Amino acid sequence: MNGKCELCGRNHTELTIHHLTPREEGGSHLPTALLCKPCHKQIHALYSNKELAVRMYTIGLLQDDEEIKKYIKWIRKQPPQKLVKTRKSKQK
């Protein structure tokens, strides 16, 4: 499925379903977001499922986080078809 990523706002990207509260943390029937693959991978590389469930359970909260802000600023400049590498968190 292609469309606009709810996190970075890029158009014409392949989208995946992201559980805003991870399923492992009880989010199976809670809200989801459509994210491009690079954004989805980056979120899970930076944060544990526990951290996502406790403090990053909305698109707004994700967009306000400093690590994701830097990533969004960078990814918005990348063409939608470009394959990007995921950077792991040093703290995770």
C-alpha distance (Angstrom), angle and dihedral (degrees) to the residues before:
residue distance angle dihedral
M1 . . .
N2 3.81 . .
G3 3.79 128.3 .
K4 3.79 143.9 101.2
C5 3.80 120.5 -31.0
E6 3.81 111.1 -124.3
L7 3.82 91.5 -146.3
C8 3.81 106.4 44.2
G9 3.80 99.0 18.0
R10 3.80 96.0 -132.1
N11 3.81 114.8 151.3
H12 3.80 130.5 -137.7
T13 3.80 93.8 27.6
E14 3.78 127.8 139.0
L15 3.80 105.7 -103.3
T16 3.78 132.3 -146.3
I17 3.79 130.1 -169.1
H18 3.80 113.5 -107.2
H19 3.80 118.8 -165.8
L20 3.81 102.8 -138.6
T21 3.80 87.7 -151.0
P22 3.82 104.7 38.0
R23 3.79 116.1 -113.9
E24 3.82 89.6 -123.1
E25 3.82 87.5 60.1
G26 3.80 95.2 49.8
G27 3.80 99.4 -84.6
S28 3.81 100.0 124.2
H29 3.81 93.3 113.2
L30 3.82 98.3 27.4
P31 3.85 127.1 98.4
T32 3.80 121.6 -59.0
A33 3.81 133.6 -162.9
L34 3.80 132.5 -147.0
L35 3.80 108.5 -121.8
C36 3.77 133.5 174.2
K37 3.79 113.5 -110.4
P38 3.83 95.3 -107.3
C39 3.83 92.7 52.5
H40 3.79 92.1 45.4
K41 3.80 92.2 50.2
Q42 3.82 92.3 45.5
I43 3.81 93.1 53.0
H44 3.80 91.9 52.6
A45 3.81 91.9 44.3
L46 3.81 92.0 54.1
Y47 3.80 102.7 39.3
S48 3.78 138.4 40.9
N49 3.80 119.0 -126.0
K50 3.80 88.8 -110.6
E51 3.81 91.6 54.5
L52 3.81 91.5 47.5
A53 3.82 90.9 51.2
V54 3.80 95.3 46.8
R55 3.81 103.6 40.2
M56 3.83 112.3 3.5
Y57 3.80 105.1 50.1
T58 3.84 98.6 127.8
I59 3.80 134.5 53.0
G60 3.82 88.9 -118.4
L61 3.80 93.0 54.7
L62 3.81 90.5 48.1
Q63 3.82 92.3 49.0
D64 3.83 91.1 50.2
D65 3.81 94.0 54.1
E66 3.82 112.4 104.0
E67 3.82 96.0 -133.6
I68 3.80 93.2 50.8
K69 3.84 92.0 42.7
K70 3.81 89.6 60.5
Y71 3.78 91.1 46.4
I72 3.83 94.0 48.0
K73 3.81 90.9 50.1
W74 3.82 89.0 53.9
I75 3.83 99.5 40.2
R76 3.82 92.8 51.1
K77 3.81 87.8 66.3
Q78 3.82 92.4 54.2
P79 3.81 122.2 91.4
P80 3.83 112.5 -109.8
Q81 3.82 92.8 -117.9
K82 3.81 95.1 52.4
L83 3.80 116.4 111.2
V84 3.79 108.1 -134.4
K85 3.79 130.9 -165.3
T86 3.79 118.6 -116.9
R87 3.81 116.2 -126.6
K88 3.77 115.6 -143.1
S89 3.78 121.6 -137.2
K90 3.81 117.1 -107.9
Q91 3.81 89.6 -145.1
K92 3.81 99.2 48.9
